[in-house]
Amino acid sequence: MLRVRVSQGCHWPWFCILTATILLSGLVSASRSETWFGDVIQTPIPHVPKDIATGDLTGDLLDDLVYVRAPYAGAKVYRNLGNGHFEYLTTLPDVSVTVDVGDLNKDGLDDVVSASYSEVKVLIFHNSRPPGVFRPPVEIPTPAVALTVRVGDLDGDELNDLVVCGVGSLSYIAIYWGTDEGVGSEPDVYECEMEPAYPCGGFTFPGETIIADMTGDGLKDVILIASLDEEGCWVIGTAVGLLRNLGNRQFTPSVEWVVWENGYDEFADLSVGDLNGDELLDFGVVHEEQLGLQTFINIGGGVFAEGEGLNTIAGRHLVFEDLNGDERTDLAWSRAAPLAEIAAGDGSGVLEPVQSLNKSMNDIQAGDLNGNAGLDLVGFYQQVINVFPNITYLDPSGVGEPGDAETRLVVTEPWPNPAADRVFLRLPAGEGRGVEVYDVAGSLLRRLSPDSEGLVSWDRRLGDGRDAASGVYYLRVTSASEAVTRSVLLLK
C-alpha cells in the first residue's frame, strides 16, 4: 500500500522542535512515571562512532560491542565486563562504513562483518577460539559501494545470510546466501531505486536495514529506510521500502515503497515490533529534524496503516522491544541532545512515556549486558558508551496480572525515607524470608535477615563493610511465587 504525504516543512527546524516541545510539555508531565532502568553506566572511548553493533564476541553469553568511525580507521571491538562497563579488545582493520554481528560460518561464534570505505567489497572477520580472536578478513565483492550490512537467516536453512545495501549507478540490495564456511561470493541483486527515472540526476541512499517477517507468511523480508537526494546534495524525499520474500530464495524484483514523504527531512531510524498484539510486525520511524515518532500498523500481507505514534521528544534513534517483561512491545528512543525516553506499549498500538533518561544514546540497542533478567540499553554519545541497566526484574510483582490477595507478600514501605542513617522494613513475621539490597545498576550489595517479629534493619553498610553512598537503593523480598521491591533514598 503506497502512502504519499507531502510535508510542508519548517524554515527553522530546531525552533519548530523547541516550540513543539514546549507546547507538549504538559502532555509529557501528565504521563505515568515508572523506573525501568537504573542510572547510566559510562565507558569513555577514544572516538565518536558512526555505527555500532552488539553480539556475543567473547563466548560469555553477554553482548559485547563493536563500532566503526572515520574512513580507514578500522572497527574497534570492546569486551563486556558484565557490570555495564566495557574494555578495549582489538581493532579490525580497513573498515569504517557500517558494521553488524552474527555467526556466518555455523561454528557457534558471532563474527563481525563490515564494509571498506570507497571500495566495492565487504569484509567478514571470522571469530576463532579462544573467542575474541579474529582471523584475517574474507573479502566479498559487492555490486557497488556498500552503505549497510545485515546478518540474518532469510531462507530458513539455519544458516545466516548476508544482506548488503549500497549505491552506484543504481542503488541495490544484494543477498549473499550462507554456507557452512561463510557466504557465497555471487549475490542475488535487486533494485532499490526510489525514482529510477528522476530527471535531475537523483540518487537513492539506503539507510537503516532490518531483516524481519513483515508480511506474516513466515518468510524473512528486508525492510529499510532510504532518502532520494538530488544531484547537488539536496534531500527531496524519504521513504520506507520493503523487499518481499517470495520463498525458494526468490524476492520481488525491486523494493516496494510502502511509505513516502516529500521534503528535505529524511527518516533517521527505523525499528520493527508487534505493537498491537496481533502477531504481525509493525514498524516505526523518526526523522532527522521533525518532532515525534510515526508508527505504521501491519493490517496483513505487508500492508500498513499509520498508527498513533508519539510526540514527546525529537527522537533520532529508536528500538522496539519488550522492556519490562509483560510480553508487550515497548519503545526506547533518543535524540542527539542529552535526552532519552522509555514508553510502555499497551498491546493496542498505543505508547505511553514512563521514564526519562538523562543521557542520549545514538544508535540505541537493546541486549543482555549484565546477565540479569530484562533487556538493557546501550548507545553512544560523543566519546562515551552509555549503558542503562534494566531493573524491572527487581519488582516483577508490578508486571502483568496480580496474584490473589491472600497469596501476596505484605511488606511495609521502608522508614525513614529518605534516610541518613539506619533504614527499617517489616516483613510477615516468622516466615524466615530475607531481604536483598541492590543498587540502581542491579548489583546485589548485601543480604539482610529479619528478627523474630519480621523487622529488618539496614545500617547502610555494604557486604564489604563500606558505607553505601548517597543515592537510590532497592530492598527486595522474594517468595516462591513472587517478589516485592521497595526503594529507599539514602542521604549523607
Secondary structure, 3 states (H helix, E strand, C coil): CCEEEECCCCCCHHHHHHHHHHHCHHHHHHCCCCCCECCCEEEECCCCCCEEEEECCCCCCCCEEEEECCCCCCEEEEEECCCCCEEEEEEECCCCCCEEEECCCCCCCCEEEEECCCCCEEEEECECCCCCCECCCEEEECCCEEEEEEEECCCCCCCCEEEEEEECCCCEEEEECECCCCECCCCEEEECCCCCCCCCCCEEEEEEEEEECCCCCCCCEEEEEEEEEECCCEEEEEEEEEECEEECCEECCECEEEEEEECCCCEEEEEEECCCCCCCCEEEEEECCCCCEEEEEECCCCCEEECCCECCCCCCEEEEECCCCCCCCEEEEECCCCCEEEEEECCCCCEEEEEEECCCCEEEEEECCCCCCCCEEEEEECCEEEEECECHHHCHHHCCCCCCHHHCCCCCCCECCCECCCEEEECCCCCCCCEEEECCCCCEEEEECCCCCCEEEECCECCCCCECCCEEEEEEEECCCCEEEEEEEECC
